[in-house]
Amino acid sequence: MDIKNFIMGVAIFILTIAVAVYGIQTFYEKPVYEDFCINSISPHLINSSLDCETSSGKWISYVALETKGPEGYCDLEYYCRQDYDHFSEKYSRNIFLISLPLGVLIIIAGAVFFGLEAVGAGLMAGGVGIIFYGIGGFWRFADTWLRFVLSLIGLVVLIYFAYWFNNRYTKKKKK
């Protein structure tokens, strides 16, 4: 592959990722923290667990070390942050479930349908990037066993596809 094709492949790789990521974000909006947690009360004005709970917060106790101040603090965003984290986890899982098959389809399309090496390689690299995009957001929420299973499945599918594609390509070259 000469330098022009390499640069063209890199450009296609970058733009494939951009189109997929921004396309997903256009049609499936990410949860915004401020939509869940809007507090106009200063936590410094709350000095007791009763006042904290009345303000929909969670009182976090600690042992006062030779001070005469309060024996804890009020986390006014504790419950709304839990809601945000829950929706953020669901969003990340769904992005993963969208981007994984999309990335695999783009890899297959790049390998099978585009004879021009720069286009095929660029699309295949873009597909890999889209898979990384989906994994990046969801991986922190996934259990270790799920990470293992998903990684194993992905590896097996790509190895199978690589063998299938290379056998198909080799047979065409021999004819």
Secondary structure, 3 states (H helix, E strand, C coil): CCHHHHHHHHHHHHHHHHHHHHHHHHHCCCCCHHHHCCCCCCHHHCCCHHHHHHCCCEEEECCCCCCCCCCEEEECCHHHHHHHHHHHHHHHHHHHHHHHHHHHHHHHHHHHCCCCHHHHHHHHHHHHHHHHHHHHHHCCCCCHHHHHHHHHHHHHHHHHHHHHHHHHHHHHHHC
